[in-house]
Amino acid sequence: MAKSIMIQGTMSNAGKSLLAAGLCRIFRQDGLRVAPFKSQNMALNSFITKAGGEMGRAQVVQAEAAGIDPDVRMNPILLKPTTDVGSQVIVNGVAQGNMKAMEYYRRKPEFIPAIMEAYNSLAADFDVIVIEGAGSPAEINLKKDDIVNMGMAKLADAPVFLVGDIDRGGVFAQLYGTVALLEPEERARIKGTIVNKFRGDRAILEPGIKILEDLCGVPVAGVIPYVHLDIDDEDSLSERFDRKEGRRLLDVAVIRLPRISNFTDFSPFERYENVSLRYVEKVADLENPDMILLPGTKSTIADLKWLRQCGLEAAVQKAADAGTLVFGVCGGYQMLGRSVSDPEQVEAAGETEIRGMGLLPLDTIFRGQKVQTQTEGVFSGVEGLLRDLNGMAYQGYEIHMGRSDEALPPLVGNGNVYGSYVHGVFDAPGICDTILKALCGRKGIDFSALGTFDMTEYKERQYDLLADTVRSNLDMDLVYRVLNREV
């Protein structure tokens, strides 16, 4: 069975996911077969594996860093929020239906066999498992029947490193307060603390580090600097949403829906030096982009109503009428159609039918069984602005409850308005280039001025940079001693 090590945090977005990814990369570089694991993930950013199972995107990133294919065993429980008090529950890649928060909380112990079956199966195939916690282990109202933090550490008999985010302030209180709220047997699992996202001179921290070590009784295993990395984020806490992007040669606006999912679909556009990618949630901020992207959503009907109420629907329709390129993916694609129906209340949005934006010739009906599959093919029959996509290969995955006309091709277009159910549709070589070339042609811009890149090579460099940063600032001797149970 594999050896295990666990990364827990003092709060959400403390940097657990990226630190776990960094360790996955380091162990891989050191010749070990390593896999990530997170027993329970709550996120709208998900992925479909080759086998057709659904899992959280964070573990997909960690698997990429480890150089292995994503596998639902790495994330046996995925919660996808549908409302403020409920989520769709996915177990080992398969949707089990929607549950209110209290119902799921009561039923958590029922999921332990599925979690341990996934973990033990994974541990039999690898040398090291890097386990990630969720939120904080010191949420005292949630500690009963915990299955993702100290509860998971106990199930896997895993030692723990605790990570705090100094960028938000109060890191010493975060780390010591978390340790102080743990039970003695839980504290015994913590083998070190880590200060994450540090900017400045480490010497200034040293007096506090010494006091923290005395208070917690464990060493500060590392101070990880704040580094700008271009690696997919897990959820809506992503910093990219708050980025104030200046306008560049080409301007792309993503409508930031309230229940936005799989926003990483649009990451390929961010990697061109002279393309700006902005997330917009107010009409005043939309302005006159060269391209408008409507992303996926966990609640198409509710977010379409929001789009209508805040005036962005009318703004997008006006832009489309003026010839702006509009592209919808999954839920955003459904919104562009004539109607969206939910007779079985699959989305639990209260509406059984709502008119769409009327920009594409499709009608969508929600059904109880989810479509989740990887897909690939070659574009054909594309007309209008993006006609040069014809003959180009695409690949990605579909994940949706709604069904539209099954006879529709993978890319539906109407002159300058397009939509697709395929997440990752922009990832394949040449797809982004072709779309941006069409926009450059409109504006009289030389495409070479945008700056191009090799996506695969670029991602590998980012993972290596992450690993180099972690290795240089974390006591890897201590990490290996902990991993080998010498501490």
C-alpha positions in Angstrom: 0.0 0.0 0.0 1.1 3.5 -0.7 2.5 5.9 1.9 0.4 8.9 2.5 0.8 12.6 3.4 -2.0 15.1 3.9 -2.3 18.8 3.3 -4.9 20.6 5.4 -5.6 24.4 5.6 -6.7 27.0 8.1 -9.5 28.1 5.7 -10.7 27.7 2.1 -8.3 29.1 -0.5 -5.3 28.9 1.7 -3.4 27.2 -1.1 -4.0 23.5 -0.3 -4.7 22.5 -3.9 -1.7 24.1 -5.5 0.6 22.9 -2.7 -0.7 19.4 -3.1 -0.1 19.7 -6.8 3.4 20.9 -6.2 4.1 17.9 -4.0 2.7 15.6 -6.6 5.1 17.1 -9.1 8.1 16.8 -6.8 7.4 13.2 -5.9 7.1 12.4 -9.6 10.4 14.2 -10.3 12.0 12.1 -7.6 10.9 8.9 -9.3 7.9 7.9 -7.2 4.5 6.9 -8.5 2.2 9.5 -6.9 -1.5 10.2 -7.1 -3.7 12.9 -5.5 -6.8 12.2 -3.3 -9.6 14.4 -1.9 -12.4 12.5 -0.2 -15.0 15.2 -0.6 -14.8 18.2 -2.9 -17.4 21.0 -3.2 -16.9 22.8 -6.6 -18.7 23.6 -9.8 -15.5 23.2 -11.8 -15.6 19.5 -12.7 -14.2 17.1 -15.3 -15.3 13.9 -17.1 -12.7 11.1 -17.2 -12.0 8.7 -20.1 -14.3 6.2 -18.3 -17.1 8.7 -18.2 -17.0 9.6 -14.4 -17.3 13.1 -13.0 -14.7 14.5 -10.6 -13.4 17.8 -9.2 -11.1 19.9 -11.4 -8.5 20.4 -8.6 -7.7 16.7 -8.6 -7.4 16.8 -12.4 -4.8 19.5 -12.1 -2.9 17.5 -9.4 -3.1 14.3 -11.6 -1.6 16.3 -14.5 1.2 17.5 -12.2 1.8 13.8 -11.2 1.9 12.8 -14.9 -1.1 10.5 -14.7 -4.6 10.3 -16.1 -7.4 11.7 -13.9 -9.4 9.0 -12.1 -12.7 9.3 -10.1 -11.0 7.4 -7.3 -9.0 10.6 -6.7 -12.2 12.4 -5.7 -14.9 9.9 -4.6 -17.4 12.5 -3.3 -18.1 15.7 -5.4 -20.7 18.2 -4.2 -22.0 20.6 -6.9 -24.0 23.4 -5.3 -27.4 23.9 -6.9 -28.8 26.4 -4.4 -27.5 28.1 -1.3 -28.7 25.2 0.8 -28.3 22.2 -1.5 -26.0 20.3 -3.8 -26.0 17.6 -6.4 -24.1 14.7 -4.9 -21.7 12.7 -7.1 -20.3 9.4 -5.7 -17.3 7.8 -7.5 -18.2 9.7 -10.7 -21.9 9.1 -10.8 -24.6 11.6 -9.9 -26.9 10.4 -7.0 -29.4 13.3 -7.1 -29.8 16.5 -5.1 -29.6 16.8 -1.3 -30.2 19.6 1.1 -27.2 20.4 3.2 -28.7 19.0 6.4 -29.6 15.8 4.7 -26.1 15.3 3.4 -24.6 16.2 6.8 -26.8 13.5 8.5 -25.9 10.9 5.8 -22.1 11.5 5.7 -21.2 8.3 7.5 -23.0 6.4 4.7 -20.3 7.5 2.2 -17.3 6.2 4.2 -17.3 2.8 2.5 -17.3 4.4 -0.9 -14.4 6.7 0.1 -12.3 4.0 1.6 -12.9 1.7 -1.4 -11.6 4.4 -3.7 -8.7 5.3 -1.4 -7.6 1.7 -0.9 -7.8 0.9 -4.6 -5.7 4.0 -5.4 -3.2 3.2 -2.7 -2.7 -0.3 -4.1 -1.6 1.2 -7.5 0.8 4.0 -6.3 3.8 4.6 -4.0 2.6 7.9 -2.5 -0.9 9.4 -2.1 -1.0 13.2 -1.5 -4.3 13.8 0.3 -6.0 17.2 0.4 -8.4 18.4 3.0 -11.2 20.9 2.6 -11.8 24.2 4.3 -10.5 23.9 7.9 -10.2 21.0 10.3 -11.2 23.3 13.1 -14.8 23.9 12.0 -16.1 22.7 15.3 -19.7 22.6 14.2 -18.8 20.2 11.4 -16.3 18.0 13.1 -18.8 15.3 14.0 -18.6 12.5 11.3 -15.9 14.5 9.4 -14.8 12.6 6.3 -12.5 15.1 4.6 -10.1 16.6 7.2 -9.0 14.9 10.4 -11.6 12.3 9.9 -10.0 11.3 6.6 -6.5 11.6 8.1 -7.6 9.0 10.7 -9.1 6.7 8.1 -5.9 6.7 6.1 -3.6 7.0 9.1 -2.0 10.0 7.3 0.4 12.6 8.9 -0.7 16.2 8.3 0.9 19.5 7.3 -1.2 22.5 8.1 -1.2 25.5 5.7 -2.0 29.1 6.5 -2.5 32.1 4.1 -0.4 35.0 5.2 -1.6 37.1 2.3 -5.0 37.6 4.0 -3.3 38.5 7.3 -3.4 36.9 10.7 -1.5 33.8 9.7 -0.1 33.1 13.2 -3.6 33.3 14.7 -4.9 31.1 11.8 -2.3 28.4 12.5 -2.2 28.4 16.3 -6.0 28.9 16.6 -6.6 25.8 14.3 -4.2 23.7 16.3 -5.7 24.8 19.6 -9.2 23.8 18.6 -8.2 20.3 17.7 -8.4 17.3 20.0 -5.1 15.9 21.3 -5.1 12.9 19.0 -5.8 15.2 16.1 -2.9 17.6 17.1 -0.6 14.6 17.2 -1.2 14.1 13.5 0.2 17.5 12.6 3.9 17.2 11.8 4.5 20.8 10.7 2.9 24.1 9.7 3.4 26.0 6.4 3.1 29.7 5.8 1.8 30.3 2.3 1.7 33.2 -0.1 4.4 35.3 1.6 5.6 38.5 0.1 8.7 40.3 1.6 11.7 39.5 3.6 11.5 36.2 5.5 13.8 37.6 8.2 11.0 39.8 9.5 8.9 36.6 10.1 11.6 34.7 12.1 10.6 35.9 15.6 7.0 35.0 15.0 8.0 31.6 13.5 9.9 30.7 16.6 7.0 31.6 18.9 4.6 29.7 16.6 6.8 26.6 16.8 6.9 26.8 20.6 3.1 27.3 20.8 2.2 24.5 18.3 4.9 22.1 19.3 5.8 21.4 15.7 8.2 23.0 13.2 7.3 25.6 10.6 8.2 23.4 7.6 8.3 26.2 5.1 7.4 29.7 4.0 6.2 29.6 0.4 6.4 32.8 -1.5 3.6 34.3 -3.4 4.3 33.3 -7.0 2.2 34.1 -10.1 1.4 30.8 -11.7 -0.9 30.1 -14.6 -2.5 26.9 -13.3 -6.3 26.2 -13.3 -8.1 27.3 -10.2 -10.6 25.2 -8.4 -13.6 27.3 -7.8 -15.2 30.7 -7.7 -12.7 32.0 -5.1 -10.4 32.2 -8.1 -8.4 35.4 -8.2 -9.0 35.8 -11.9 -12.5 36.9 -11.3 -11.2 40.0 -9.5 -8.5 40.8 -11.9 -8.8 44.2 -13.5 -7.8 43.5 -17.0 -6.7 46.3 -19.3 -7.9 46.2 -22.9 -5.4 44.7 -25.3 -5.4 44.2 -29.1 -8.3 41.8 -28.8 -10.8 42.0 -25.9 -12.8 38.9 -24.7 -15.5 39.2 -22.1 -16.8 36.3 -20.1 -20.3 36.8 -18.5 -19.7 35.9 -14.8 -22.9 34.0 -14.0 -23.8 33.6 -10.3 -23.5 29.8 -10.6 -20.7 29.8 -13.1 -19.0 26.4 -13.7 -16.0 25.1 -15.6 -14.8 28.7 -16.3 -11.4 27.1 -17.0 -12.8 26.3 -20.4 -11.6 29.8 -21.3 -8.1 29.6 -20.0 -6.6 29.1 -23.5 -7.5 32.7 -24.4 -5.6 34.1 -21.4 -2.3 32.8 -22.7 -2.0 35.1 -25.6 0.1 38.2 -24.6 -2.2 40.7 -26.4 -5.6 39.2 -25.7 -7.5 40.4 -22.6 -10.0 38.1 -20.9 -12.4 39.9 -18.5 -15.1 38.5 -16.3 -18.2 40.8 -16.4 -21.2 40.9 -14.2 -22.6 44.4 -14.9 -23.8 46.0 -18.1 -21.6 49.0 -17.6 -18.5 46.8 -17.6 -19.3 44.9 -20.8 -18.4 47.8 -23.1 -17.6 46.7 -26.7 -15.6 43.4 -26.6 -14.5 41.5 -29.7 -16.0 38.3 -28.3 -18.5 37.5 -25.6 -18.4 34.1 -23.9 -21.3 32.6 -22.0 -20.0 29.9 -19.6 -21.5 26.8 -18.1 -23.7 27.0 -15.1 -25.1 24.6 -12.5 -28.5 26.3 -12.8 -29.3 27.4 -16.4 -32.8 28.7 -15.6 -31.8 30.7 -12.5 -28.8 32.2 -14.2 -30.8 33.1 -17.3 -33.3 34.9 -15.1 -30.4 36.8 -13.5 -29.0 37.6 -16.9 -32.4 39.0 -17.9 -33.0 40.9 -14.7 -29.6 42.7 -14.6 -29.8 43.8 -18.2 -26.9 41.7 -19.5 -29.2 39.6 -21.7 -30.3 42.6 -23.7 -26.7 43.8 -23.9 -25.5 40.5 -25.3 -28.4 40.4 -27.8 -27.6 43.9 -28.9 -24.0 43.0 -29.4 -24.9 39.9 -31.3 -27.2 42.0 -33.6 -24.2 44.3 -34.2 -22.0 41.4 -35.3 -20.0 40.7 -32.2 -18.9 37.1 -31.9 -20.9 35.4 -29.1 -20.1 31.8 -28.0 -21.9 29.8 -25.4 -20.6 26.6 -23.7 -23.0 24.0 -22.1 -25.4 26.0 -19.9 -24.4 29.2 -21.8 -25.2 27.4 -25.1 -28.6 26.4 -23.7 -29.4 30.0 -22.8 -28.7 31.1 -26.4 -31.5 28.9 -27.7 -35.3 29.4 -28.0 -36.4 27.8 -24.7 -35.3 25.9 -21.6 -37.8 23.5 -19.9 -37.4 21.7 -16.6 -40.7 19.7 -16.2 -39.2 17.4 -13.5 -37.6 20.3 -11.6 -34.1 18.7 -12.0 -32.5 22.1 -11.3 -35.0 23.0 -8.6 -35.2 26.5 -9.8 -38.9 26.9 -9.4 -39.6 27.4 -13.2 -40.8 24.7 -15.5 -40.1 26.6 -18.7 -38.4 29.9 -19.6 -37.8 31.5 -23.0 -34.2 31.6 -24.1 -32.3 34.4 -25.7 -33.4 33.4 -29.2 -30.0 33.6 -30.8 -29.7 29.9 -31.8 -32.2 27.4 -33.1 -32.4 24.9 -30.2 -34.8 24.0 -27.4 -33.5 22.3 -24.2 -35.4 20.0 -21.8 -33.9 18.9 -18.5 -34.1 15.2 -17.6 -33.0 13.3 -14.5 -30.1 11.3 -16.0 -26.9 13.3 -16.6 -24.9 13.1 -19.8 -21.3 12.7 -18.9 -18.8 11.5 -21.5 -15.5 12.4 -23.2 -15.9 13.3 -26.8 -13.8 14.1 -29.9 -14.3 14.6 -33.6 -13.8 16.9 -36.5 -15.8 20.1 -37.1 -17.9 20.3 -40.3 -20.7 22.3 -41.6 -19.6 25.5 -39.7 -20.7 28.6 -41.4 -20.2 32.3 -40.8 -17.3 34.0 -39.0 -15.8 30.7 -37.7 -16.1 28.7 -41.0 -12.3 28.1 -40.9 -12.9 25.7 -38.0 -14.2 23.1 -40.6 -11.9 20.1 -40.8 -10.2 20.9 -37.4 -10.1 18.2 -34.7 -11.6 18.9 -31.3 -11.8 17.0 -28.0 -13.3 17.6 -24.6 -16.1 16.3 -22.4 -19.8 16.8 -22.0 -21.5 17.1 -18.6 -25.2 18.3 -18.6 -28.7 17.4 -17.4 -30.4 19.3 -20.3 -31.0 17.7 -23.7 -31.2 19.6 -26.9 -31.9 18.3 -30.4 -29.6 15.2 -30.7 -29.2 15.9 -34.5 -27.3 19.1 -33.8 -23.6 19.1 -34.6 -21.0 19.6 -31.9 -20.7 23.3 -32.9 -23.9 25.1 -33.7 -23.5 28.5 -35.4 -25.6 31.3 -36.8 -23.3 33.8 -38.6 -21.6 35.2 -35.5 -23.4 33.3 -32.7 -22.2 29.8 -31.8 -22.6 27.2 -29.1 -21.4 23.8 -28.0 -21.9 21.3 -25.2 -18.2 20.4 -25.3 -16.2 21.6 -22.3 -12.6 22.1 -23.3 -13.6 22.9 -26.9 -11.0 25.6 -27.1 -8.1 23.4 -25.9 -7.2 21.4 -29.0 -4.3 22.7 -31.1 -5.3 25.4 -33.5 -8.9 26.1 -32.3 -8.1 29.3 -30.4 -5.7 30.4 -33.1 -8.4 30.0 -35.7 -11.0 31.9 -33.7 -8.6 34.7 -32.9 -7.4 34.9 -36.5 -11.1 35.5 -37.6 -11.3 38.4 -35.0 -7.9 39.8 -36.2 -9.2 39.8 -39.8 -12.1 41.9 -38.8 -10.0 44.5 -37.0 -7.1 44.5 -39.5 -4.7 43.1 -36.9 -1.8 40.8 -37.7 -2.4 37.6 -35.8 1.3 37.3 -35.0 1.0 40.4 -32.8 -1.1 38.4 -30.3 1.8 36.1 -29.3 1.3 32.3 -29.6 2.4 29.4 -27.5 2.4 25.6 -27.2 -0.3 24.7 -24.7 1.2 21.4 -23.5 4.7 22.7 -23.1 3.4 25.8 -21.4 1.4 23.8 -18.8 4.4 21.6 -18.1 6.6 24.6 -17.5 4.0 25.9 -15.0 3.9 22.7 -13.1 7.8 22.6 -13.0 7.8 26.2 -11.8 5.4 25.3 -9.0 7.5 22.3 -8.0 10.7 24.4 -8.0 9.1 27.0 -5.8 7.8 24.4 -3.3 11.0 22.4 -3.2 13.1 25.5 -2.6 11.0 26.8 0.3 9.7 23.7 2.0 11.9 21.4 4.2 11.7 18.4 1.9 14.0 16.4 4.3 11.3 16.8 6.9 8.6 15.9 4.4 10.3 12.7 3.5 10.9 11.8 7.1 7.2 12.4 7.8 6.3 10.4 4.7 8.5 7.5 5.9 7.1 7.7 9.5 10.4 8.7 11.0 8.8 11.7 12.7 
